[in-house]
Amino acid sequence: MTVPPAVSAKTSTRPRLFTPGPVEIPVRILRALSQVPPHHRTEIFRAAYRKVSEDLKWLHETQGEVLMLAASGTGAMEACVVNLMAPGEKALVVVGGKFGERWASLCKAYGVPYEAITVEWGHAVAPAEIDAALAADPAITTVFAQQSETSTATFYDIEGFAKVTRARGRRLVVDAITGVGVHPLPQDAWGVDVVVTGSQKGLMSPPGIATVSLAPWVLEAIEGQKLPRFYFDLRKARKGLPEGESAFTPAVSLVFAVGEALDMMKEEGLAQVHRRHARLGAAVRAGAQAIGFTLFSKSPANSVTALLPPAGVDAGAVVKRLRVTHGIVVAGGQDHMKGKMLRIGHMGSYDLSDIYVVLGALEECVGALGAPATGAIDAARRAWEAA
């Protein structure tokens, strides 16, 4: 199979990812991937599987259990719906972008009745809106939301959501696929019932592992009569976890990659990982605004930044020039924002020098496309130092 080049055949520029996932993979993790994978029913792998599972509990700050699935993040989302919702139970879905819509689509696919809190793209949902919806409908048992809505680069107040759901005795399930390893989300301390993530975001690894983190008080909630489930039956995943056994063939090499990523995060320290991402987000936002871009989100996340280009500059042209001229891959907008927005990812192992690279290229692009401006690097440096 021939893989098409990420950049023009006329340039030898090394392609670099600044997408909202997959992210750039650090050398240490590439080395972990390169080892010959052991068979998954051996003690060598069982020991690795147990260690990674325990380290994921450290990352999520939970005393519950974190289950790994060979799937994308959407697989983890589906697992939450089918393992937590009993026939006839009603859900509340927060919809402010494509991934909030995904929660709604999953509920619809399995016949789960649901209400939706729908907000304009780029806007966050206030905890008071969650509270009002739950007060109005006692039949709702579970709230499905995002921490970081990737399609709009918008951050939601999960701590505030959890205060509401705990007070009202409802479950809170959070898609933190671009949140974990970026923003603080101490699961047990905040009272978040379930958190899902994927390997290709803050965990700095290739796609292929999805995780479901169950708080200790919700472990029994997956038992009993639920929706139809087989591959994503979390009871099977739990059963073999103490022995380091997966229910089905795991993504063996990716388990070692995620293990190396967790080692790197533990060496840096979780608080420092979160602070570095806060500084990265501040630097990108400040640098881009200095050269005429406008922030799309009213509540910006630190994992990805969504930008509207300067007047007269086409977003699609910026995305293309970044890729062809500079070898830098960013994402465009989705749905009705396609061709109007670009999204720069900065979660994982990125540092300030990486931000200089993407902002310098962005500055060149807008100048070449008719909106000359300077000052992105200086603005980013000041924001980094102040954050």
C-alpha positions in Angstrom: 0.0 0.0 0.0 1.4 3.4 -1.0 0.8 6.1 1.6 0.2 9.6 0.0 2.6 12.2 1.1 1.5 14.7 3.8 3.2 17.5 1.9 4.0 18.4 -1.6 6.3 16.1 -3.5 8.4 19.2 -4.3 9.5 19.7 -0.8 11.5 17.6 1.7 9.8 19.3 4.7 9.2 16.9 7.6 5.5 16.7 8.2 4.4 17.7 11.7 1.0 17.2 13.3 -0.8 20.0 15.1 -4.2 18.4 14.8 -6.7 17.7 17.6 -5.6 14.1 17.4 -3.7 12.0 16.4 -0.9 14.0 17.9 2.9 13.9 17.4 4.3 10.8 19.0 7.5 11.3 21.2 10.6 9.3 20.4 10.3 7.4 23.7 6.9 6.1 22.7 8.0 5.2 19.2 10.7 3.1 20.8 8.1 1.4 23.0 6.1 0.7 19.9 9.1 -0.8 18.1 9.6 -3.7 20.4 8.5 -7.2 19.3 5.0 -7.6 21.0 4.7 -10.5 23.3 1.7 -12.8 23.1 -1.2 -11.3 25.1 -1.7 -14.5 27.2 1.7 -14.5 28.7 2.9 -13.2 32.1 5.1 -10.6 30.4 2.1 -8.9 28.9 -0.2 -9.5 31.9 2.3 -7.6 34.1 2.4 -4.7 31.6 -1.4 -4.7 31.4 -1.8 -4.6 35.1 0.8 -1.8 35.5 -0.8 0.4 32.7 -4.3 -0.1 34.3 -3.0 1.0 37.7 -1.2 4.0 36.1 -4.4 5.0 34.3 -6.0 5.2 37.8 -3.3 7.6 38.8 -4.0 9.7 35.7 -7.7 9.8 36.4 -7.2 10.2 40.1 -9.6 7.5 41.0 -9.7 4.4 43.3 -12.1 2.8 40.9 -11.2 0.8 37.8 -10.0 1.9 34.3 -10.8 -0.5 31.5 -9.0 -0.6 28.2 -10.8 -1.4 25.0 -9.3 -2.0 21.5 -11.3 0.8 19.9 -11.4 4.4 19.2 -12.8 6.9 21.7 -16.3 6.4 20.1 -16.1 2.8 21.2 -15.7 3.9 24.8 -18.6 6.2 24.4 -20.8 3.4 23.1 -19.7 1.2 25.9 -20.9 3.8 28.4 -24.3 3.9 26.8 -24.9 0.2 26.6 -23.4 -0.6 30.1 -25.1 2.1 32.1 -28.5 2.6 30.5 -31.2 0.1 31.3 -34.2 -0.2 28.9 -36.6 2.7 29.4 -34.1 4.9 31.3 -33.8 8.5 30.1 -30.6 10.5 29.4 -29.7 14.1 29.2 -27.2 15.0 26.5 -25.2 18.2 26.2 -24.9 19.2 22.6 -22.6 22.0 21.6 -20.6 20.4 18.7 -20.0 17.2 16.8 -19.1 15.1 19.8 -22.1 16.2 21.8 -24.1 15.2 18.8 -22.3 11.8 19.0 -23.7 11.1 22.4 -27.2 11.9 21.0 -26.6 9.6 18.0 -25.5 6.7 20.3 -28.6 7.1 22.4 -30.8 7.2 19.3 -29.1 4.1 17.9 -30.0 2.1 21.0 -33.4 3.5 21.5 -32.5 5.5 24.7 -35.0 8.3 25.2 -33.1 11.6 25.8 -33.4 15.3 26.3 -30.8 17.6 24.8 -29.4 20.9 26.1 -28.3 22.5 22.8 -26.0 25.5 22.8 -24.5 27.5 20.0 -21.2 26.1 18.8 -18.3 27.8 20.7 -20.4 28.4 23.8 -20.2 26.4 27.0 -23.1 25.0 29.0 -23.6 26.5 32.5 -24.1 24.0 35.4 -27.3 25.8 36.2 -28.7 24.7 32.8 -27.9 21.1 33.8 -29.6 21.6 37.2 -32.7 23.1 35.6 -33.1 20.2 33.1 -32.7 17.6 35.9 -35.1 19.4 38.1 -37.7 19.5 35.3 -37.4 15.8 34.5 -37.0 13.3 37.4 -36.9 10.4 34.8 -33.4 11.4 33.7 -30.8 9.0 35.2 -27.7 9.9 33.4 -26.0 13.1 31.9 -23.6 12.7 28.9 -21.3 15.6 28.3 -17.8 16.6 27.1 -15.0 18.2 29.0 -13.4 19.6 25.9 -15.7 19.7 22.8 -13.1 19.0 20.2 -15.0 20.3 17.2 -15.3 23.8 18.7 -12.3 23.8 21.0 -14.6 24.6 23.9 -14.1 23.8 27.6 -17.0 22.8 29.8 -17.1 23.1 33.6 -17.2 19.5 34.6 -16.6 20.2 38.2 -19.7 22.3 38.2 -21.7 19.7 36.3 -20.6 17.0 38.9 -21.8 19.2 41.8 -25.2 19.2 40.2 -25.4 15.6 39.3 -24.2 14.4 42.7 -26.6 16.6 44.6 -29.5 15.2 42.5 -28.4 11.6 42.6 -27.8 11.3 38.8 -24.9 9.8 36.9 -22.4 12.0 35.0 -20.5 10.4 32.0 -17.8 12.6 30.5 -16.1 12.3 27.1 -12.7 13.7 28.1 -11.0 12.4 25.0 -9.3 15.7 24.5 -9.4 16.5 28.2 -7.5 13.8 30.1 -3.8 14.7 30.4 -4.6 18.3 29.5 -7.1 19.7 31.9 -7.5 18.7 35.6 -10.2 16.2 36.1 -9.8 14.5 39.5 -12.6 12.0 39.1 -13.2 10.9 42.6 -12.7 14.3 44.2 -15.1 15.9 41.9 -17.6 13.1 42.0 -17.6 12.2 38.2 -19.1 8.8 37.7 -17.5 7.8 34.4 -14.7 9.3 32.2 -13.7 8.1 28.8 -10.6 8.9 26.7 -8.5 7.7 23.8 -4.8 6.9 23.3 -4.2 9.4 20.4 -4.7 12.6 22.4 -3.2 13.5 25.7 -1.7 10.0 25.9 0.6 10.8 23.0 0.1 7.4 21.3 -1.4 6.1 18.1 -5.1 5.6 17.9 -6.5 2.2 18.9 -7.0 2.2 22.7 -10.1 3.7 24.4 -10.5 3.7 28.1 -13.5 3.8 30.4 -12.8 5.0 34.0 -15.4 3.9 36.5 -15.4 5.6 39.8 -15.5 3.2 42.8 -19.2 3.9 43.6 -20.4 3.2 40.1 -18.7 -0.2 39.5 -21.9 -2.1 40.2 -23.9 0.1 37.9 -22.8 -1.9 34.9 -24.4 -5.1 36.3 -27.9 -6.3 35.7 -30.2 -5.8 32.8 -28.9 -3.2 30.4 -28.9 -2.6 26.7 -27.6 -5.3 24.2 -23.9 -5.6 24.6 -21.2 -8.1 23.6 -17.8 -6.7 22.6 -18.3 -3.6 24.7 -19.6 -5.5 27.7 -17.6 -3.9 30.5 -18.4 -6.8 32.9 -16.1 -8.9 30.7 -13.4 -6.3 30.8 -13.6 -6.1 34.6 -13.5 -9.8 35.1 -10.0 -10.4 34.0 -8.5 -7.1 35.1 -6.9 -8.4 38.4 -5.0 -11.0 36.4 -4.0 -8.7 33.6 -6.3 -10.5 31.2 -8.4 -8.7 28.6 -11.7 -10.1 27.4 -10.7 -10.1 23.8 -7.4 -9.6 21.9 -6.0 -6.3 23.1 -4.0 -3.7 21.1 -0.7 -5.2 22.5 1.8 -2.7 21.1 -0.4 0.2 22.0 -0.6 -0.9 25.6 3.2 -0.6 25.8 3.0 2.8 24.1 0.4 4.1 26.6 2.5 2.7 29.4 5.5 4.7 28.2 3.3 7.8 27.9 2.1 7.4 31.5 5.7 7.0 32.7 6.6 10.3 31.0 3.6 12.0 32.6 4.5 10.7 36.0 8.1 11.9 35.6 6.8 15.4 34.7 4.2 15.4 37.4 0.4 15.6 36.7 0.1 19.2 38.0 3.0 20.3 35.8 1.4 18.5 32.8 -1.8 20.5 33.3 0.1 23.7 33.8 2.2 23.2 30.6 -1.0 22.7 28.6 -2.5 25.9 30.1 0.6 27.8 29.0 0.5 26.2 25.6 -3.1 27.2 25.1 -2.5 30.7 26.3 0.5 31.0 23.9 -1.4 29.8 20.8 -4.3 32.0 21.5 -2.2 35.1 22.1 0.0 34.5 19.1 -2.8 33.9 16.7 -4.8 36.9 17.8 -1.7 39.1 17.4 -1.7 38.4 13.7 -5.5 38.9 13.1 -7.1 35.6 14.0 -10.2 35.5 16.1 -11.0 32.9 18.7 -14.0 30.9 17.9 -14.7 29.6 21.4 -16.0 31.8 24.2 -14.6 29.2 26.6 -11.3 28.1 25.1 -9.9 24.6 25.8 -6.1 24.0 26.3 -6.1 21.0 24.1 -7.0 22.6 20.8 -7.6 26.2 19.6 -10.2 27.0 17.0 -9.5 30.1 14.9 -11.4 32.3 12.5 -9.0 33.8 9.9 -8.4 37.5 9.3 -10.8 39.3 7.0 -10.2 38.4 3.4 -8.2 35.2 4.2 -9.8 31.9 3.4 -9.4 29.3 6.2 -9.1 26.4 3.8 -6.3 28.2 2.0 -4.4 28.6 5.3 -4.8 24.9 6.1 -3.5 24.0 2.7 -0.6 26.4 2.7 0.5 25.2 6.2 0.5 21.6 4.9 2.1 22.2 1.5 4.6 24.9 2.2 5.5 24.1 5.9 4.7 20.5 6.3 2.4 21.4 9.2 -1.0 19.6 9.4 -3.8 21.3 11.3 -7.5 20.6 11.1 -10.3 22.5 9.5 -13.8 23.1 10.8 -16.5 20.5 10.8 -20.1 20.5 9.7 -21.3 24.1 9.0 -17.9 25.5 10.0 -16.1 23.6 7.3 -13.9 26.0 5.3 -14.5 28.8 7.8 -12.3 27.7 10.7 -9.0 26.0 11.5 -8.1 24.1 14.6 -4.6 23.8 16.0 -4.0 20.9 18.4 -1.4 21.3 21.1 -1.9 18.4 23.5 0.7 15.8 24.4 4.4 16.5 24.5 4.4 19.9 22.8 6.4 22.8 24.3 6.9 26.5 23.7 9.4 25.9 20.8 6.7 23.9 19.0 4.3 26.8 19.4 6.9 29.1 17.8 7.0 26.7 14.8 3.3 26.7 14.1 2.8 30.4 14.8 5.7 31.4 12.6 4.3 29.3 9.8 0.8 30.8 10.4 2.3 34.3 10.2 3.9 33.5 6.9 0.7 32.0 5.5 -1.6 35.0 6.3 1.0 37.3 4.9 1.2 35.3 1.7 -2.5 35.2 1.5 -3.0 39.0 1.7 -3.1 39.9 5.4 0.5 40.7 6.4 1.0 40.9 10.2 3.8 40.3 12.7 4.2 39.8 16.4 2.9 36.2 16.9 6.1 34.9 18.5 6.5 37.8 20.9 2.8 37.6 21.9 3.1 33.9 22.5 6.2 34.2 24.7 4.5 36.9 26.8 1.4 34.8 27.3 3.5 31.7 28.1 5.4 33.6 30.8 2.3 35.1 32.3 0.3 31.9 32.4 
